[in-house]
Amino acid sequence: MGRILVSLFLVIFLGTAASAQGQYKVRPGDTLRIEVLEDQSLNRESLVLPDGTVSVPMVGSVAAGGKTLDAIRADIIAGLTPSFASAPNVFVTVAGLGARVSSGTGRSIDVYIMGAVNNPGKIKVRSGTSLLQFLAESGGFTQFAAKKRIQLRRTDRKTGQTTVHKFNYKAIEDGSANVSSIILKRGDVIVVPERRLFE
């Protein structure tokens, strides 16, 4: 009898979790786990970029922001099918939720963004937010942004000395670099320069 109750509980719990994931609408900053049964080399965790897209090998950019996992899965299958003998089996799950901009409650820090971005200025974020998550939540870049030359400028409060960290967002967008784990600190300034003439 005990085993039956445990089994029943697991079926209900897993069914509820699957249903919750199925209804969830993906947002920029989330990380999706994409698995293709027929070709494991395509399996990966991909970040949903500030423009709401996710990069998928052999497909390119797939619109994910505001969509359910089932809708994203259908789009990936449609993009991959021409490369397979028949429609591949694709699984899409949420591997991680992006940080959400703080509403003012709890621990938050002030971070600044300027340059070729849609919403320059001061933004409050939760402590522990990564640079990539911040970019996903800050409104995105303009069409003139030099994504290969983003700067994180951090001033040491004790010495007053400013350190500049360079960040190649384009490499992450293309899938040729790993997701950065730079964690923002209070007072950080992100500068997004404009592209040069032939950049």
Secondary structure, DSSP 4 states (H G I P E B T S, - for coil): -HHHHHHHHHHHHHHHHHHHHHHPBP-TT-EEEEEETT-GGG-EEEEPPTTSEEEETTTEEEE-TT-BHHHHHHHHHHHHGGGSSS---EEEEEEEPPPPBP-S-SSEEEEEEEESBSS-EEEEEETT-BHHHHHHHTT-B-TTB-GGGEEEEEE-TTT--EEEEEE-HHHHHHTSSPPP-PBP-TT-EEEEPBP-TT-
